[in-house]
Amino acid sequence: MPLKLSNFFDPELILTDLKAKSKSEAIEEIINRVASKYPGIEKETVVRAIHEREELGPTSFGRGFCFPHARTDEVRDMIVAVGISREGIRAETPDQIALHVFFLLMTPRNISRLYLQTLSALANLARRPESLQAFLKAETPQGAIDIIGGTGLDVKEELTVKDIMNTRPVTVTPQDSLKEVANLLFKHHLNGVLVVDRAGKLLGEITEEELIKAALPDYGSLIANLANLPELEPFDDLLRKQDEIKVREVFSRSVRTVEENAPVVEVAAMMLFKKASRVAVMREGRFVGEVLRSDIISKIIRG
């Protein structure tokens, strides 16, 4: 049975008027409040764990919200604390909007599902256009909890693909060139991307393998005659034509898909047994996101 999101909040751990001027100061101010309620927590260890997670990738969500979090055995159960900055804190964010609302999560290392499900519910809260202004008007901790309760959001028991998928994956169209694909793979540290049409319909994928095959179209015969192969001639040809060759000429129309409500364990098994690096996420036949192997590692194993 789903748990109400509002039940995870303690009025004593909600600061409705943060004084911090930077993101790191805001995190420390919130942790100070947690440490004052739970004096057995070693504050420095928690701060270090939070910043270690931040170094892996910023937890600024956008829309004025931030979700600093960490797994640490300094706590026995999941703790969620909140800080609201009325003035706003300038920091690196996806949409350049200042940070106003911080949801700080701490959980023991052995808790995974509840932790991720709570983060997912908080992300759904942050996506609602009215949420930011509602929190900025909250004058008391209980007022902030009432806002959360008023959304009707629950924390689900089962971890699904929707909870970890990327809703803004890097994609290309059939009209893009191989040079553009190579640039995207390099820029985003990917080994492939999904291919969609201009309307966003999923068509397939293009990976490093397709790029190399474009350079070595007759690789089968080349392997048999490696001794007579000029050192870099096929790659020279590709470099000369990389602006001319289009994705539509080389991409694979075979791509793994999964429904957004499928259990995460299903997509993890698919990646293992089907040797898939990425899986397209579908909602009623419509492409809505992507899950990478790195998502399983960063969001579940590493957190």
Secondary structure, DSSP 8 states (H G I E B T S, - for coil): --EEGGGG--GGGEESS---SSHHHHHHHHHHHHHHH-TTS-HHHHHHHHHHHHHHS--EEETTEE--EEE-TT-SS-EEEEEEEEEEE----TT---EEEEEEEEE-TT--HHHHHHHHHHHHHHHSTTHHHHHHH--SHHHHHHHHHHHT-EE-SS-BHHHH-BSS--EE-TTSBHHHHHHHHHHHT-SEEEEE-TT--EEEEEEHHHHHHHH-TTHHHHHHTGGGS-SSHHHHHHHHHTTTSBHHHH-BS---EEETTSBHHHHHHHHHHTT-SEEEEEETTEEEEEEEHHHIIIIII--
